[in-house]
Amino acid sequence: MMKHWHRTILALGLLAGLGLTAAVPTGRIVATGVGVSVHESELDAAYRRYVMTQATLGVNVPPLAEKAIQKRLLNDLIVQRLLDRRAQSGDRDKAKMEAAKKFNELKSTFLTDDVFRLHLESNGMSSADFIKQLRVELLADTVARRELHSKVQAKESELLKFYNDRNAKGQWTVPEQAKVAEVFISLVDPATNLRLNPDARAKKQATATKVFGKASVGIEFKQLVKEFSENPLTKQTDGEFLLLAGQGEPKVEKAVFALKVNQISQPLESKVGFHIVKMLEYKSARKKPFAEVKTDIREYLQAKAYGKELPDYFKRLKKESGVRILAADLAD
């Protein structure tokens, strides 16, 4: 569920570069208000960066969309600066800390720091530029959330109503599940993707029976997975995976869920192969209680309330500051 109202920039590819403008703005002033002004050079820089980031995603921005995008970017620049003027010292400290945290979180998703740096450079910015942009975005977020806090708080009765409404639709039901390990013996020819002929299937069944026999006398199951399993994906995890009710063939699934912890099934045949399964952990189906999902519901409803409040909030800020769009081609 959403936690923030603002258009996320942490995917990097969506970063428009607002706030990353020239040190000395030039050109005509395209928008002005009390304590706020936006120069043409600043809007041009934001648009160029937007086009660059879209290009890294393989998206070409059509010329016909230029004005519409510029209007949106101009509005974002204005709003960010209005919110910056309303920031308190605590807001800035919080945004600075959050920016550093988000920066490190994002960097950790790349293989190396150099790969991360090159990705930033492909979007036309340095690490310092990106941190600055994070601070701009997160400061705006912090200020808006603080000022709208009293208007978006969900009442306990609203949380409970949401829970009950979704409960009736089965949203809080957690299906029966089991953590299992499996030795899989395939009955499908990988070259043709067709089911094997009867003789080949008989040999595969003999192998599956052999595996079960070895497991029954105490041979380590991980070793059997390594030696016999033909599932390349689960083989990398010692054959372990999470099975949720409804994912597999009903007959096989029923037999698996009937196992006791540490019990090993006899070869179970499905359309695609034989499954020798060891039950590792089992959890029966359950319904999440209200207390477990209350925080998520609150965050969801607050985010929804933010989305509803923001247009009027931004409109009021611009009106209070007497914001005027001086460029006729960028006016609403």
Summary of the structure (lengths in Angstrom):
residues: 332
radius of gyration: 28.7
end to end distance: 32.6
largest distance: 84.8
contacts: 955
relative contact order: 0.15
helix: 55%
strand: 14%
